[in-house]
Amino acid sequence: MPNQPQPRPHGVGVRGVNLSRSSVLFEGPFGRIFRALPPADYGDNDDESETALRALADVMTADPDPVRDGPDAEEGGIPAAYTYLGQFIDHDLTFDPASSLQRQNDPDALVDYRTPRFDLDCVYGRGPDDQPYLYDNGLKFNLGLRQLTGAASNPNATDLPRSRNGRAIIGDPRNDENVIISQLQGLFFRFHNALATPGRSFGEVQRQVRYHYQWIVLNDFLPTIVSKDVLADIVPHISKGTDVLSDPPVLDYYKVRNEAYMPLEFSAAAYRFGHSMVRPGYRLSETIGPLPIFAAQPNAGLTGFHAFPANWAIDWRRFVDLAPLEPGDEHNAADPGNKNRLQLAYRIDTSIVNPLGSLPSSIAVSPANLAARNLLRGWRMRLPSGQAIARAMGLPPMQDKDIKIGKFTGDAADIRFTIDQVAGGAFKGGCPLWAYILAETVEESVVVKTTKGNRSIKTRKLGPVGGRIVAETIVGIILADSSSFLAQDPLWTPWRHAPSGTPKEFHLRDLVSKAL
Ligand code: HEM
């Protein structure tokens, strides 16, 4: 449509992110964990560094892969919904509540209106008083009138409410960037509505929803993506099965001075690990898919920002472990086409799928390669190398020969290079932080319940440097938030829990099933 304002895609246009490389002091709304470390450079001048980083991006971009059902050597044991929960969390943390007028007046975010908090402001927007159109009678969310069909296990699915031009009317437009995060946003609305029983106030329900979400971030999301050993040092109560008062979190590097902040090491590098989990495409339900993440024709792929076909309701059993999954082997008589299979995220490794190497123009232009955007962003933000951060943490840095670039499938043929072989040796001894944290991932076995019994799947999780940056930042932000459950009611447990308060499990799948 002509003259339509473009939606603000995930990650693009976050104010303050285009800071000048010339000033080492200026951070805008961001902060740094390792302020004193020198920035990494990859050549004698800026042109050489840029050329080297683009060359690294090229070898981190996989060759085109077929979009298919069935087992895949690149997948680990993490259900695919966690990829989009990860993206959703990024949006929550980087939500910018400034109005468009304030943004125009302050494009570099010299004034920071953002709150790095797990407060679901990407769902609640500015609340029922300021944005009454998001709500139905001030207590529940407006769910949208367009019924979504196609998934028998999700009969109440509706599309997000949309304006006449197809744009979702939601707190954070980025949560309509693709069909999966769009329907995940819808699940958060439905989870809120399910807790909004008569007699409860909006504030009380909102607090309960936030507590459940924070619980999942801490007790489910972090253990899913960060290796056990790293997490045990930072949040010992999770691995010991005790409580947060008996075994409080230990943060060695993320220190809050006045207010919680968003570290550049997190937003410009470590938390971008999720880009390597994205699959080339997904099946939405038994009848729809697999569809590629991007497609040239409208409604041939999963790109969002518009009303997609009404029969595209997601069958969440294909994204999260709601039920024992079909094992997805080649000879599964119960599901010969592997259409009922739980889709698993791609391994966290130094490879992103080919479609992310040429993002559609609705998401980003020049460079259109997401790996190049990440690497250039980290360099422009003057991030130190992965090795420099490892040394600052008192860890032995990885050797060049161990920093492998490619798919970590276990097949040597899938490794393309070691880092010192890329760009004429520009990265010898100094690997960009994003690539480093992907290369240092640790293999763990994840047990997945299947209809044929338990199956153990080798899975890559964030290691000593990346895991620590991600976990300390997330835990530090929750601890610093005076309205979080850790600050207000540290022994709080979710709704399913026995009145005795016995700690029990509450995972993403429980939130999904309550919302359904
Ligand atoms: C199909 C899925 C995704 C696409 C197309 C996508 C695309 C992008 C793009 C274009 C950027 C801006 C890059 C730049 O110019 O610096 C970005 C930034 C970012 N992405 Fe993603 N992304 C996806 C999924 C994810 C996931 C799953 C995660 C984490 C689990 C993630 C974390 C981030 C972070 C932390 C940033 C930088 C912070 C920000 O500005 O929001 N992304 N992404």
Residues whose N, C-alpha, C, O or C-beta is under 5 A from the ligand:
A	BS01	HEM	H10 G11 V12 V14 T83 Y84 G86 Q87 D90 T94 F266 S267 Y271 R272 G274 H275 V278 I363 A364 R373 R377
